Every structure is written in C-alpha cells, then in structure tokens.
Amino acid sequence: MSSYNFDEIISRRGTGSEKWDVAENELPMWVADMDFRTAPEIIEALERRVQHGIFGYTGVTPDWYAAYQNWWKTQHGFEIRKEWLIFTTGVVPAISSLMRRLSLPAEKVLIQTPVYNIFFNSIVNNGRVPLESPLTPKNGRYEIDFGQLEHDLADPQTTLMLLCNPQNPGGRVWRANELCEIARLAKKYGVTVISDEIHCDLTRPGVQYIPFAAVSDEAAQSSVTCISPSKAFNLAGLHSAAVFVPNGNLRNRVSRGLNNDEVAEPNAFAIYGAVAALKEGGPWLSALREYLEQNYRTARRFIRENLPQLQPFDEDATYLLWTDARKLPRNGTGLAPFIRKETGLYISGGSQYGKAGEGFVRLNFACPAARLTDGLNRLAAGVKAYEKTYAK
Ligand SMILES: Cc1ncc(COP(=O)(O)O)c(C=O)c1O
C-alpha cells in the first residue's frame, strides 16, 4: 500500500481546467493531464514560494540545472552537462520555436504517425509541411519500417524529424538499436532530430526509457531533446520545461530562437515546481507508476472481457490507452464523438494523430480507479450503441 491516496476523487470543475471544461454529465478522458494531486513535496515548495509574497521577474537558479542533471543521471543513467540545458516555458512552445529556427518555410518535417496531434499544429502553423512516415502496427505494437523512414529522410525537402520518445499515442519506448538507426539515417541525410521525451518518466514499472542523445555520438551531436517534469508530476499548468543540446553550434541557434520567441524565461513558480519534483518527487512518482499500472491492467482486462472487438495496444509507457477500433462497422470512423454524444465519455478520436490513426481511439486512464470504471462502462455502452446504429 502506498501512502499516497490516488483513489481520492477531486473535483476539478471551476479551476479553469481545460480537460474538465465540459458539460455536467460528461466524463473527460482526453487531454493528457491527470486527475491526481501532485506530490506533497511540490505543493509545499510552491506554498513556500507563495508565502514569500514577492513575484517579480524570475531567473533560472543553479539548483534547477543540478536537479535535471541529477535526475537524468540517477533515473536514466545519462549525463546531461549543465551547459547543454536551456529553460523553456513548454515543450510545445520550444518545438514551435525550433521549427522557425531550424528549418525554412515549405520544408518538410518528418513525423512518425500516429503521433501527438499538436506536432501537426507546430509544423503547419509555421508554414512547414508535415511528412507522415507511418509506423507499422504489429501484434498491437508499433514498429518502425526503416525502409520507409530512409525514403522519407532522403527527401531533399526533409530538414527536421520530430521524434516522440516514448511515443504518444502508441506507448512505445524506442529501443537503443532503433534510436541508433534513426540517428544514423538522420545524419546520412543531414536531418536534425528533435526528440520530445516529455513522457519519459511515465514508463511502466520495470521499463527503462533510453534518451535519444544517449545512444551514439551522432545522435547527441545532431539532436535537440525536449524534457519536462510536467507530464509525470502533473504540472502542465506551471509552464516549466527544458531543452538540452549537446552540440554547441546547434545550441547557440536553439538558444537564440527560444530567446527571440520569448519562451526562455520562467514565471515565479516554474523553477520551484521543477526543482521540487526532480529533487524530492521520486517516491511519489514510483507510487504513481504502480497505480497507473493497475489502471492499465484494469482497462485492458475490461476491454478483453467486454469489448473483444477492440484491440488495446501493448504499451511500454504513458497513461494513454491506444485502442484499435477498426473492426467495428465503418472501420470505427467517428467513434469518439459518437461515444461522447451517447454517453458523455470524452475520449480522443484517432484521426487527429494522423492518417495512420484513423479508426483508433485514445483513452486517458490517469484518474482514480472508480472514475476509470465509470469511463469503461460508458465506453462499453457507447461501443454497443455505435454497433447497433451502424450495423449492416
Ligand atoms: C508528446 C507530447 N509533447 C508535448 C506535450 C505538451 O508539452 P507542454 O505542455 O510542455 O507544451 C504533450 C502533452 O500531451 C505531449 O504528449
């Protein structure tokens, strides 16, 4: 038994929560944040900061660098040098800034789809072109088709690759040999890799993520990595993240981009929250991962027993259950909005993650077990109503 109460049902309505800005009868299991209070150590650190009462312009403190360095070394066996690290207000702001700084309008940015939908926004809103390099589903897991990847990297218009490690929504933790091969091909075709590793602390218990920059010198030298404690510690609203760039020349360009776009300066809580998470949040995170593991198993068992027509993916990481609904009538098209209308359960439709996501849905199970049960019952009712409505 852990000493943290992840079963507690906490209302988030009326707190400006984006996820919970839904009708009274609706149950949101879409956007990737959690319905759990964060670690007590983080709350205490922020309370101390509030009590100080002065919220003037804020800089990055030395313990911020040390906290990241130490966490990556102890948790992930990787040494991030202090000078590699740059504070940023979020992974998405950083990625959008990197689009502008590291590529030219109309150039292609390779993404392995299905992938986090906001990647498309960062690419398209900056006038670049998303190049969807589809992952291959194999027995409920995604694999990389390296022939396809090489073909897409070789396109002379491809200048950037946006890697998601671990992968959202498919839940894969990429293996060292896969990352090595990506690095080799990216170098061969002169493509810079931006590795979004925001989900790296949310692996299933016993599963180890590998930083892209850790696998080879060529990976380190041709990449920018985006990291943050915000997913694992539920701090997205604090706007606190980092990039690290081992290559000095590349780092100068990235730094100029982030500063020019004014996304390199912290608010009064961003540093305190991140330092407390990385310095003191370890035990809470371990307990959280155990709880998420139980929810993952519960959801898969429920689907196996009640909805065998759906195939939940076999995942290594994230609290997002990626589920293949293509065996349903109409290949599962429009399933998520149908379920929302029918039952109030708000999950994410797969098509927003790229063409390869059509016919899938994504369910966020980072919530108390009782709430998950409610969601799964609604899922079953919604799928059955969908089948009845669209049966041939
Ligand atoms: C892969 C990935 N990157 C980035 C983000 C968001 O990052 P941030 O809140 O730091 O902008 C998310 C949120 O779901 C995500 O899944």
The ligand as a Gaussian input file, in Angstrom:
#p B3LYP/6-31G(d) Opt

LIG

0 1
 C        4.402000      14.224000     -26.816000
 C        3.984000      15.478000     -26.119000
 N        4.747000      16.583000     -26.214000
 C        4.425000      17.729000     -25.606000
 C        3.260000      17.839000     -24.850000
 C        2.912000      19.135000     -24.204000
 O        4.026000      19.775000     -23.710000
 P        3.974000      21.190000     -22.991000
 O        2.761000      21.190000     -22.107000
 O        5.243000      21.279000     -22.228000
 O        3.883000      22.222000     -24.060000
 C        2.432000      16.718000     -24.728000
 C        1.182000      16.806000     -23.967000
 O        0.345000      15.943000     -24.024000
 C        2.809000      15.506000     -25.373000
 O        2.060000      14.406000     -25.284000

